[in-house]
Structure formats: C-alpha cells, structure tokens
Amino acid sequence: KSPALSSAGNEQTGIGSYVDLVDLVPTGLAYFEIVLNAAGDPVDCRYLFVNKSFERISGLLAEQVVGRTMREVSSGMEEISVLFLAHVALSSEPATMEWFSGKQKRHYIVHAFSNRRGFCAISFEDVTERAQAEEKLRSAYSRLSSIMELSEDIIFRLDTEGVIQSLS
C-alpha cells in the first residue's frame, strides 16, 4: 500500500479499497502541496502521495519522495513542473503538458488538476514509444517530400480509393 494513505480503521467507509484501487491504476498518480515563499510565490512542490505506477514509471519509490519536495528529490523536472503545477493548484484550471526527461530519455504526458487551492494532483504516462513513432513518421514524410520535389519523374501517391493525394 502507498505510505501516505492507509486502510487501517477505515473499513466502514471503504477508503481502504479506494487506496488499493489507486495502486492498481496503470498511470502514475501523485498528489502535491505547492510550497510558497514569503512573498507568496511558488518555489517548490511537496509530494504527499504517489501510487505504485508512479514508482514503476518514474523509477522513484514512495519512500524516496513522499514528504519531500521536487527539488530535494532532484527528478530533473523541477523548474517547469513547479510553475505548471502551481498554476493548476492556484487557479484550479486543469492542464496537460508533454514533457521530455533528458535525464531518463523518456517522453511523458502529464495531466494536472486541483480540487483544493494550493494542492494539485497529476496523472502521467510514458509515451516514449508514441513520440518516437511520430518522429520516424515526420522524418519519413520529410524524406518523401524531398524526393518528390527533386525528382524529374512524375511521382504520385494514391489513397486506398485510388484518388491522387500528391503529385510531383
């Protein structure tokens, strides 16, 4: 079970089964408190809860992050993440971003939402394979376009119904 929540003493409310269910969700989940400086500006985010998929996807264990801030954990996404999460937590406007971790060499899609001012939850998943496939497709299309532009031959592309889609 995730260390931030426990089912002990909550059998009547069913909260324990919710905690178990959250640990089964295939996307990474984390809940944060936004840390503000004396001027009220967001400077960090403190991890309050992470699920098992967070651990699997990020490689960070709950014991390593819960109760600590992003800067303390040094996940490599501090600056942009603090601003992104603070905006959501302070405005209550949900937001989505795609993020590339240079440290992990992985692409992620992150959905953030808030139901309480100053706090924010995220769900995220690794979309590296999709991002790599999209890049290969863009590259192939670029090569094909170059070939069509430079060729002295007539080159055309048909769709599945035989309609010309492009012509050089």
Backbone as CSV, one residue per row, in Angstrom:
resi,resn,N_x,N_y,N_z,CA_x,CA_y,CA_z,C_x,C_y,C_z
1,LYS,0.838,-1.187,0.000,0.000,0.000,0.000,0.881,1.249,0.000
2,SER,0.381,2.303,-0.582,1.115,3.553,-0.613,1.225,4.101,0.798
3,PRO,2.409,4.615,1.176,2.624,5.011,2.561,1.827,6.228,3.009
4,ALA,1.366,7.073,2.101,0.671,8.286,2.502,-0.761,8.012,2.936
5,LEU,-1.322,6.897,2.513,-2.692,6.556,2.865,-2.715,5.146,3.431
6,SER,-3.643,4.902,4.313,-3.740,3.573,4.905,-5.197,3.186,5.024
7,SER,-5.466,1.924,4.882,-6.844,1.455,5.020,-7.190,1.129,6.470
8,ALA,-6.213,1.169,7.360,-6.440,0.811,8.763,-7.515,1.706,9.371
9,GLY,-8.511,1.091,9.994,-9.551,1.842,10.677,-10.583,2.457,9.752
10,ASN,-10.524,2.162,8.482,-11.457,2.775,7.546,-12.328,1.743,6.837
11,GLU,-12.520,0.599,7.453,-13.271,-0.474,6.799,-14.721,-0.071,6.550
12,GLN,-15.321,0.707,7.458,-16.716,1.099,7.279,-16.887,2.071,6.116
13,THR,-15.923,2.946,5.904,-16.045,3.936,4.831,-15.616,3.390,3.486
14,GLY,-14.877,2.295,3.475,-14.397,1.725,2.222,-13.167,2.414,1.684
15,ILE,-12.586,3.349,2.449,-11.420,4.094,1.963,-10.263,3.166,1.644
16,GLY,-10.140,2.076,2.388,-9.056,1.134,2.120,-9.137,0.564,0.723
17,SER,-10.339,0.245,0.276,-10.485,-0.306,-1.069,-10.154,0.747,-2.118
18,TYR,-10.399,2.030,-1.836,-10.024,3.094,-2.776,-8.502,3.192,-2.900
19,VAL,-7.820,3.076,-1.763,-6.362,3.132,-1.784,-5.819,1.968,-2.599
20,ASP,-6.365,0.782,-2.365,-5.943,-0.380,-3.141,-6.208,-0.168,-4.622
21,LEU,-7.357,0.398,-4.942,-7.734,0.653,-6.337,-6.777,1.641,-6.990
22,VAL,-6.421,2.706,-6.298,-5.496,3.709,-6.828,-4.140,3.085,-7.129
23,ASP,-3.732,2.134,-6.319,-2.452,1.465,-6.572,-2.506,0.560,-7.802
24,LEU,-3.702,0.217,-8.266,-3.854,-0.613,-9.457,-3.968,0.191,-10.753
25,VAL,-4.172,1.484,-10.649,-4.300,2.339,-11.835,-2.995,2.260,-12.632
26,PRO,-3.085,2.059,-13.965,-1.853,1.900,-14.754,-1.072,3.195,-14.992
27,THR,-1.691,4.344,-14.768,-0.964,5.605,-14.931,-0.380,6.027,-13.589
28,GLY,0.721,6.756,-13.652,1.326,7.267,-12.436,0.449,8.354,-11.840
29,LEU,0.257,8.316,-10.552,-0.522,9.337,-9.845,0.333,9.911,-8.728
30,ALA,0.237,11.222,-8.560,0.935,11.882,-7.453,0.084,13.053,-6.984
31,TYR,0.174,13.350,-5.713,-0.557,14.466,-5.113,0.466,15.367,-4.439
32,PHE,0.356,16.673,-4.697,1.353,17.643,-4.244,0.728,18.774,-3.450
33,GLU,1.536,19.341,-2.585,1.242,20.626,-1.948,2.228,21.627,-2.543
34,ILE,1.727,22.788,-2.947,2.592,23.815,-3.503,3.267,24.553,-2.351
35,VAL,4.579,24.720,-2.425,5.358,25.425,-1.404,5.563,26.854,-1.895
36,LEU,5.157,27.821,-1.065,5.269,29.243,-1.415,6.355,29.907,-0.574
37,ASN,6.997,30.933,-1.150,7.962,31.718,-0.367,7.223,32.794,0.424
38,ALA,7.945,33.647,1.145,7.331,34.677,1.989,6.487,35.657,1.180
39,ALA,6.839,35.849,-0.077,6.086,36.764,-0.936,4.853,36.096,-1.552
40,GLY,4.680,34.799,-1.296,3.534,34.079,-1.835,3.754,33.512,-3.221
41,ASP,5.018,33.489,-3.665,5.343,32.933,-4.978,5.661,31.445,-4.851
42,PRO,5.216,30.646,-5.808,5.514,29.214,-5.753,7.000,28.954,-5.989
43,VAL,7.593,28.150,-5.115,9.019,27.844,-5.233,9.310,26.345,-5.295
44,ASP,8.332,25.524,-4.936,8.561,24.082,-4.947,7.229,23.368,-4.790
45,CYS,7.259,22.052,-4.875,6.086,21.196,-4.695,6.491,20.038,-3.796
46,ARG,5.679,19.779,-2.770,5.955,18.669,-1.854,5.073,17.481,-2.224
47,TYR,5.704,16.317,-2.396,4.975,15.087,-2.674,4.206,14.666,-1.423
48,LEU,2.908,14.446,-1.551,2.103,13.958,-0.437,1.676,12.506,-0.625
49,PHE,1.588,12.077,-1.867,1.152,10.717,-2.176,1.621,10.344,-3.576
50,VAL,2.015,9.107,-3.761,2.272,8.552,-5.094,1.733,7.127,-5.106
51,ASN,1.315,6.669,-6.285,0.839,5.290,-6.380,1.940,4.368,-6.901
52,LYS,1.633,3.099,-6.983,2.622,2.105,-7.430,3.062,2.354,-8.872
53,SER,2.155,2.802,-9.735,2.529,3.075,-11.126,3.474,4.268,-11.217
54,PHE,3.346,5.233,-10.308,4.312,6.336,-10.240,5.697,5.755,-10.031
55,GLU,5.801,4.820,-9.096,7.093,4.196,-8.804,7.641,3.471,-10.039
56,ARG,6.781,2.700,-10.683,7.216,1.915,-11.851,7.647,2.824,-13.002
57,ILE,6.867,3.857,-13.292,7.149,4.723,-14.435,8.329,5.649,-14.171
58,SER,8.380,6.232,-12.975,9.422,7.219,-12.671,10.721,6.596,-12.168
59,GLY,10.619,5.385,-11.616,11.796,4.771,-11.002,12.067,5.293,-9.604
60,LEU,11.174,6.122,-9.076,11.312,6.671,-7.723,10.322,5.981,-6.794
61,LEU,10.797,5.502,-5.673,9.937,4.830,-4.704,9.210,5.851,-3.837
62,ALA,8.025,5.480,-3.374,7.241,6.358,-2.499,8.069,6.789,-1.291
63,GLU,8.836,5.859,-0.723,9.651,6.173,0.454,10.710,7.235,0.161
64,GLN,11.086,7.367,-1.114,12.094,8.354,-1.503,11.502,9.736,-1.736
65,VAL,10.184,9.819,-2.001,9.621,11.111,-2.392,8.562,11.660,-1.457
66,VAL,7.713,10.830,-0.880,6.612,11.330,-0.053,7.162,12.118,1.128
67,GLY,6.664,13.343,1.270,7.123,14.244,2.330,8.270,15.151,1.895
68,ARG,8.862,14.863,0.748,9.984,15.663,0.238,9.510,16.530,-0.921
69,THR,10.310,17.530,-1.261,9.957,18.412,-2.371,10.613,17.927,-3.660
70,MET,10.127,18.460,-4.766,10.720,18.106,-6.064,12.198,18.450,-6.106
71,ARG,12.557,19.592,-5.573,13.971,19.996,-5.589,14.832,19.064,-4.742
72,GLU,14.291,18.592,-3.633,15.029,17.640,-2.794,15.227,16.302,-3.517
73,VAL,14.216,15.901,-4.248,14.272,14.625,-4.958,15.141,14.743,-6.204
74,SER,15.253,15.950,-6.758,16.043,16.189,-7.976,15.632,15.263,-9.106
75,SER,14.357,15.342,-9.472,13.846,14.486,-10.531,14.196,15.009,-11.919
76,GLY,14.770,16.210,-12.002,15.150,16.760,-13.295,14.044,17.552,-13.955
77,MET,12.911,17.697,-13.295,11.810,18.427,-13.910,11.310,19.550,-13.012
78,GLU,12.166,20.041,-12.126,11.728,20.971,-11.103,11.154,22.284,-11.630
79,GLU,11.924,23.037,-12.400,11.501,24.391,-12.776,10.174,24.418,-13.508
80,ILE,10.111,23.689,-14.616,8.879,23.718,-15.405,7.730,23.092,-14.636
81,SER,8.013,22.056,-13.864,6.963,21.380,-13.120,6.401,22.237,-12.007
82,VAL,7.248,22.931,-11.289,6.766,23.794,-10.209,5.828,24.847,-10.770
83,LEU,6.216,25.495,-11.857,5.364,26.531,-12.451,4.064,25.946,-12.991
84,PHE,4.162,24.817,-13.656,2.990,24.141,-14.223,2.016,23.729,-13.114
85,LEU,2.533,23.036,-12.101,1.682,22.559,-11.018,1.138,23.702,-10.168
86,ALA,1.947,24.725,-9.939,1.486,25.878,-9.157,0.342,26.587,-9.870
87,HIS,0.458,26.733,-11.184,-0.630,27.371,-11.941,-1.939,26.602,-11.741
88,VAL,-1.871,25.285,-11.859,-3.071,24.458,-11.701,-3.586,24.545,-10.263
89,ALA,-2.698,24.417,-9.286,-3.101,24.406,-7.882,-3.664,25.738,-7.414
90,LEU,-3.186,26.819,-7.986,-3.634,28.145,-7.535,-4.798,28.684,-8.358
91,SER,-5.001,28.147,-9.548,-6.092,28.629,-10.411,-7.250,27.638,-10.502
92,SER,-7.024,26.403,-10.109,-7.990,25.311,-10.243,-8.341,24.998,-11.693
93,GLU,-7.496,25.453,-12.630,-7.692,25.147,-14.045,-6.885,23.904,-14.392
94,PRO,-7.534,22.837,-14.838,-6.771,21.645,-15.237,-5.884,21.955,-16.436
95,ALA,-4.802,21.239,-16.567,-3.869,21.473,-17.678,-3.174,20.173,-18.044
96,THR,-2.689,20.147,-19.273,-1.961,18.983,-19.778,-0.690,19.464,-20.449
97,MET,0.388,18.728,-20.275,1.626,19.048,-20.978,2.326,17.761,-21.369
98,GLU,3.097,17.851,-22.440,4.000,16.769,-22.798,5.368,17.212,-22.332
99,TRP,6.120,16.275,-21.792,7.407,16.621,-21.213,8.425,15.560,-21.569
100,PHE,9.621,15.994,-21.940,10.719,15.069,-22.211,11.727,15.169,-21.073
101,SER,12.045,14.042,-20.478,13.047,13.989,-19.426,14.384,13.639,-20.058
102,GLY,15.278,14.608,-20.103,16.613,14.357,-20.621,17.368,13.368,-19.748
103,LYS,17.092,13.411,-18.469,17.760,12.514,-17.515,17.357,11.060,-17.761
104,GLN,16.066,10.828,-17.999,15.573,9.467,-18.206,15.449,9.114,-19.686
105,LYS,15.596,10.108,-20.561,15.439,9.900,-22.015,14.056,9.323,-22.335
106,ARG,13.033,9.873,-21.678,11.662,9.403,-21.848,10.731,10.586,-22.090
107,HIS,9.652,10.336,-22.834,8.600,11.318,-23.076,7.398,10.971,-22.190
108,TYR,6.791,11.988,-21.597,5.628,11.783,-20.730,4.517,12.737,-21.126
109,ILE,3.280,12.310,-20.917,2.150,13.225,-20.985,1.637,13.338,-19.556
110,VAL,1.455,14.578,-19.108,1.103,14.851,-17.716,-0.204,15.638,-17.687
111,HIS,-1.181,15.119,-16.953,-2.461,15.802,-16.738,-2.477,16.262,-15.287
112,ALA,-2.744,17.542,-15.071,-2.770,18.080,-13.705,-4.145,18.669,-13.417
113,PHE,-4.584,18.524,-12.174,-5.897,19.021,-11.780,-5.889,19.297,-10.287
114,SER,-6.813,20.141,-9.854,-6.847,20.525,-8.444,-8.289,20.672,-7.975
115,ASN,-8.557,20.186,-6.784,-9.875,20.389,-6.179,-9.757,21.176,-4.874
116,ARG,-8.546,21.650,-4.590,-8.301,22.406,-3.356,-7.149,23.369,-3.607
117,ARG,-7.354,24.645,-3.347,-6.331,25.655,-3.602,-5.024,25.306,-2.873
118,GLY,-3.938,25.376,-3.630,-2.629,25.101,-3.060,-2.201,23.642,-3.172
119,PHE,-3.083,22.808,-3.677,-2.791,21.387,-3.832,-3.089,20.972,-5.266
120,CYS,-2.388,19.952,-5.740,-2.527,19.551,-7.126,-2.251,18.055,-7.256
121,ALA,-2.993,17.412,-8.128,-2.750,16.001,-8.433,-2.343,15.890,-9.894
122,ILE,-1.540,14.898,-10.191,-1.190,14.624,-11.583,-1.427,13.149,-11.880
123,SER,-1.752,12.902,-13.132,-1.690,11.542,-13.666,-0.758,11.655,-14.861
124,PHE,0.092,10.677,-15.032,1.029,10.751,-16.142,1.339,9.363,-16.659
125,GLU,1.762,9.337,-17.922,2.161,8.064,-18.509,3.325,8.283,-19.451
126,ASP,4.075,7.240,-19.625,5.225,7.238,-20.517,4.717,7.062,-21.945
127,VAL,4.980,8.044,-22.798,4.539,7.991,-24.199,5.743,7.984,-25.144
128,THR,6.864,7.465,-24.657,8.097,7.464,-25.433,7.938,6.734,-26.758
129,GLU,7.328,5.569,-26.743,7.174,4.805,-27.986,6.350,5.589,-29.009
130,ARG,5.278,6.219,-28.560,4.451,7.020,-29.461,5.239,8.204,-30.012
131,ALA,5.979,8.888,-29.156,6.770,10.045,-29.587,7.833,9.631,-30.596
132,GLN,8.471,8.491,-30.368,9.486,8.010,-31.310,8.855,7.624,-32.644
133,ALA,7.680,6.997,-32.616,6.977,6.636,-33.852,6.572,7.886,-34.622
134,GLU,6.098,8.917,-33.916,5.725,10.175,-34.577,6.939,10.826,-35.222
135,GLU,8.072,10.788,-34.552,9.294,11.371,-35.106,9.732,10.604,-36.347
136,LYS,9.662,9.293,-36.332,10.010,8.490,-37.507,9.074,8.801,-38.670
137,LEU,7.803,8.968,-38.380,6.825,9.301,-39.411,7.109,10.680,-40.005
138,ARG,7.403,11.667,-39.164,7.753,13.017,-39.662,8.997,12.966,-40.535
139,SER,9.982,12.190,-40.118,11.224,12.069,-40.858,10.987,11.402,-42.213
140,ALA,10.193,10.344,-42.224,9.894,9.646,-43.482,9.116,10.548,-44.424
141,TYR,8.170,11.297,-43.905,7.389,12.214,-44.733,8.290,13.300,-45.317
142,SER,9.224,13.785,-44.514,10.158,14.812,-44.981,11.040,14.270,-46.106
143,ARG,11.545,13.044,-45.942,12.356,12.415,-46.998,11.549,12.222,-48.273
144,LEU,10.317,11.739,-48.125,9.452,11.528,-49.281,9.167,12.849,-49.991
145,SER,8.897,13.890,-49.237,8.639,15.205,-49.830,9.860,15.698,-50.594
146,SER,11.045,15.502,-50.032,12.283,15.917,-50.702,12.477,15.153,-52.011
147,ILE,12.240,13.854,-51.980,12.377,13.034,-53.191,11.410,13.522,-54.266
148,MET,10.185,13.781,-53.871,9.179,14.225,-54.840,9.527,15.585,-55.430
149,GLU,10.064,16.481,-54.630,10.432,17.815,-55.121,11.631,17.782,-56.054
150,LEU,12.584,16.902,-55.788,13.826,16.869,-56.561,13.762,15.967,-57.797
151,SER,12.789,15.098,-57.837,12.715,14.143,-58.946,12.237,14.811,-60.233
152,GLU,12.829,14.387,-61.348,12.369,14.856,-62.650,11.250,13.967,-63.172
153,ASP,11.044,12.823,-62.522,9.976,11.916,-62.913,8.663,12.382,-62.294
154,ILE,7.575,11.918,-62.873,6.267,12.180,-62.282,6.042,11.102,-61.216
155,ILE,5.827,11.566,-59.999,5.574,10.659,-58.879,4.239,11.068,-58.272
156,PHE,3.377,10.098,-58.072,2.105,10.406,-57.437,1.805,9.377,-56.371
157,ARG,0.966,9.798,-55.440,0.573,8.943,-54.327,-0.939,8.827,-54.345
158,LEU,-1.454,7.601,-54.255,-2.889,7.337,-54.266,-3.357,6.936,-52.879
159,ASP,-4.605,7.312,-52.565,-5.178,6.803,-51.321,-5.799,5.438,-51.594
160,THR,-6.460,4.847,-50.618,-6.985,3.492,-50.763,-8.115,3.388,-51.786
161,GLU,-8.704,4.527,-52.170,-9.767,4.519,-53.187,-9.258,4.907,-54.560
162,GLY,-7.930,5.064,-54.694,-7.360,5.395,-55.984,-7.336,6.865,-56.329
163,VAL,-7.629,7.718,-55.370,-7.627,9.171,-55.591,-6.212,9.682,-55.358
164,ILE,-5.716,10.520,-56.287,-4.369,11.083,-56.176,-4.317,12.015,-54.968
165,GLN,-3.383,11.759,-54.071,-3.189,12.564,-52.877,-2.060,13.571,-53.035
166,SER,-1.041,13.220,-53.813,0.055,14.153,-54.064,0.666,13.817,-55.415
167,LEU,1.222,14.847,-56.043,1.783,14.713,-57.385,2.990,15.604,-57.471
168,SER,4.099,15.066,-58.048,5.292,15.907,-58.194,5.343,16.500,-59.570
